[in-house]
């Protein structure tokens, strides 16, 4: 069963710069430390019937909630295609969202920013978290939100996966 699409509870931004010691914020419970709180939902990697491995939650996930972070080995794009980065199955770009402007407004359909180039990517093939098992979907229930944690370098963002709608328990995350 799939949740009904709703307005995302928090804005989709070009990038979220999380606070921390480097910003002078020492409040561990600060709302700007979204990805630093760890997993809040019980996630399970499971064998799907038709798409190999997938991920689902044992818990209902509210719209706008951080589900997990995509992590792995960060490398420069120019190394793609060379060992050990010769298989792009688990690659994810480390740039800001190219479909959202600095004013945090979505660009018109089909348009993308050209003022930022991604120098880095994340490879989760040999080391990575549960997010590397999330399957692609043309009707996803998650959305991508670039994150900067411990720095403000917009060319080397982490990748947060947030619920784009309420997701019932036992629903595959896509």
Protein Blocks (a to p, Z undefined) as FASTA:
>chain_A
ZZdddddfbdcdfbdcdddfknopacfkbcklmmlnopabdcdddddfknopadddfbdc
dehiafbdcddddddfklgoiafklbfklgccfbdcfkbcfkopacdehiacfkbccfbd
cdfklgccfklmpccdfbdcbdcddddehiacfklccdddddfbdcdehiacZZ
